[in-house]
Amino acid sequence: MRVKGFEERTMDKLEQMINKWLEENLNAEVIDIKYDYGRGMSDVFSALIIYKSI
């Protein structure tokens, strides 16, 4: 299994980035996607895609 991480300032931008990656990596079988929102000095939306190459 492999992991790909993303982070952006807005949820819309994060989803756009994830969708673009998925379109470019058609050989990736997604196992799970984990979302998180970090509050603090800089609010950041993040996601991890757990996948395997097929």
Secondary structure, DSSP 8 states (H G I E B T S, - for coil): -EEEEEEESSHHHHHHHHHHHHHH-TTEEEEEEEEEEE-SSS-EEEEEEEEEE-
